[in-house]
Amino acid sequence: MPDTRADADTVIELTGVNKWYGNFHVLKQIDLMVKRGERIVICGPSGSGKSTLIRCINGLERHQTGAIRVQGVKLTKRAKDLHAIRGQVGMVFQNFNLYPHMTILENVAFAPIWVNKMPLVKAQSQAMHHLARVQIQDQADKYPSQLSGGQQQRVAIARLLCMNCRIMLFDEPTSALDPEMIKEVLDVMVALAAEDITMICVTHEMGFARTVADRVIFMDGGEIVESNTPQELFEHPRYDRTQLFLSQIL
Amino acid sequence: MTACFSQTAQMPLIFQPRPALPPPKQSVGMIGWLRANLFSSWLDAGLTVMALFFLYRALPPLFSWAIWNAVWFGGPQSCAPGADGACWAFVADKFRVLMVGLYPASEIWRPLLGGVALIALALASALRIGSGKIRAALWVALPIPLYWLVNGGMGLSVVDQSLWGGLMLSIGLALAGIMCSLPIGILLALGRRSDIAVIKALCIGIIEPIRGVPLITILFMASVMLPLFLPVGLEINNLLRVQIGIILFSAAYMAEVVRGGLQAIPKGQYDAAKSIGLNYWKTTVLVVLPQALRHVIPSLIGRCIALFKDTSLVIIVGLLDFLGMVKASSQDPEWLGHDAEAYVFCALIYWVICFGMSRYGRSLERLRKKDGLDNA
């Protein structure tokens, strides 16, 4: 069962979170504690509420009941709270969502300039630094559509690095990629995991989960079915539903 | 065991990509173009031959009427009635009226200067001289000095607006109409997609009634009915009322065009903007509108062209724009029977301006291709 006790190290805290799309109950009484620097992989069949769950954490979706706290700030409708939380939580999307009308450099320097009011020159040199970290600095003047999917996703990760956020949410970051490009993105994510960054990653890359995750969460029907270390969960799943799911994808 | 394995294992075959070859000769160059565009099938070839025959029959008579047998200079007596050439002398004689209406001759340098400035800026835009930001700023700022130049005041003698007319009036109405209706249209389109029900209802309440009536109705309302509703003492002159009518009409159409562009923006773009903590206005101005407007450049240019041509409707509320002046001039008893020349001239000027806008729109689209927005 998920751990429900919060302590000083807890950065994300969900208690009794429920969400409905119309009459459809997508998230059922979710409790989740995430510690600083913890790396969590969420898996589960489509429609199980994985994406909705992490989209609730930065307020892209609004939960109806229960409480979500990020670094102590409670997520409410107030724009101020939303901004406080979004400043600390970055998100990588399945379809990259780069801005197609801006160059790669402009994409990456965008948030520091317009949200954090950083001077242009400083923002651009910082952007180049992070583009170099994801090994894409030589594409800085191109437009997103001129890059491969894997390159675009690495740019999206560099965009997050520029915001200096300590919490990163990944919503199926490799699902829209060609097989040959999955590795280059996972390599970047593995490198990130070595740093003191809290990661929550929705993915079906079980190899990634094995090497990186501290904890794997299996969701079905809007609930957290079980949550355990990757070894335990993959080798000794407690529920039949988990067994069935793992037998399909492993 | 391992030795045995390495003996039986085969070396992998080395994959060598084939070199790229040039395309067959018949599909490129002049011959390739002719084949592909004019003679790709029997039907195509037949149509090409018919079109060539039509041009052969139509062009020479047109040429001899418009140029060879035409009378270029002189008074009314130099154009014989029933001659088989055009009487451009008529257009030359009426040129000032066609351009600026009844604008006093002593002040003619003012609209002339304004026109030169406008043409210079249009050429600079067409040829992309100077930085785009400066050109855009000039376009936004230009209407104010132009208005001052033509209207007078602050050192210049005031020219009554009832004397304005001709091409100057048409361009003035269209320019102010485009400049004002685009931003209003964008705001209406954004409002129509607002989450706030009151704003949404208000915008729909403005857009739909205006789109539901012809421009002529709006011009009549502005010209005839609006003064009845205005409080006593507050007077807005006829030209301004008509201009406001044109702006509102155009804004409603612009709004729908822009809304189409807004709908083309994927939800992920909003997600990405929200997730970095960007607020509504920054998201709209920096992320959404640059993409949305680029998507609808062809339709926006189409609206601008339509607006320019629609200004000719102001004749029904007593303003003599370019077309109105053509009509008035051709009723001059000294020059009876030459209205065809005036209308051809009028059509030519309209065409040059509209085709110019159209080409400019095309060049903007090519710019968009370069940005890679089209294959995104």
Chai-1 contact restraints between the chains, C-beta under 6 A:
chainA,res_idxA,chainB,res_idxB,connection_type,confidence,min_distance_angstrom,max_distance_angstrom,comment,restraint_id
A,N58,B,S275,contact,1.0,0.0,6.0,A-B,restraint_1
A,L60,B,D271,contact,1.0,0.0,6.0,A-B,restraint_2
A,L60,B,K274,contact,1.0,0.0,6.0,A-B,restraint_3
A,H83,B,G277,contact,1.0,0.0,6.0,A-B,restraint_4
A,R86,B,G277,contact,1.0,0.0,6.0,A-B,restraint_5
A,G87,B,G277,contact,1.0,0.0,6.0,A-B,restraint_6
A,M91,B,S275,contact,1.0,0.0,6.0,A-B,restraint_7
A,F93,B,G268,contact,1.0,0.0,6.0,A-B,restraint_8
A,N95,B,G268,contact,1.0,0.0,6.0,A-B,restraint_9
A,N97,B,G268,contact,1.0,0.0,6.0,A-B,restraint_10
A,N97,B,A272,contact,1.0,0.0,6.0,A-B,restraint_11
A,Y99,B,V287,contact,1.0,0.0,6.0,A-B,restraint_12
A,P100,B,L373,contact,1.0,0.0,6.0,A-B,restraint_13
A,P100,B,A376,contact,1.0,0.0,6.0,A-B,restraint_14
A,H101,B,P290,contact,1.0,0.0,6.0,A-B,restraint_15
A,H101,B,Q291,contact,1.0,0.0,6.0,A-B,restraint_16
A,H101,B,D371,contact,1.0,0.0,6.0,A-B,restraint_17
A,H101,B,L373,contact,1.0,0.0,6.0,A-B,restraint_18
A,A111,B,I276,contact,1.0,0.0,6.0,A-B,restraint_19
A,W114,B,K282,contact,1.0,0.0,6.0,A-B,restraint_20
A,V115,B,I276,contact,1.0,0.0,6.0,A-B,restraint_21
A,V115,B,G277,contact,1.0,0.0,6.0,A-B,restraint_22
A,Y143,B,D371,contact,1.0,0.0,6.0,A-B,restraint_23
A,Y143,B,G372,contact,1.0,0.0,6.0,A-B,restraint_24
A,S145,B,G372,contact,1.0,0.0,6.0,A-B,restraint_25
A,S145,B,N375,contact,1.0,0.0,6.0,A-B,restraint_26
A,S145,B,A376,contact,1.0,0.0,6.0,A-B,restraint_27
A,Q146,B,G372,contact,1.0,0.0,6.0,A-B,restraint_28
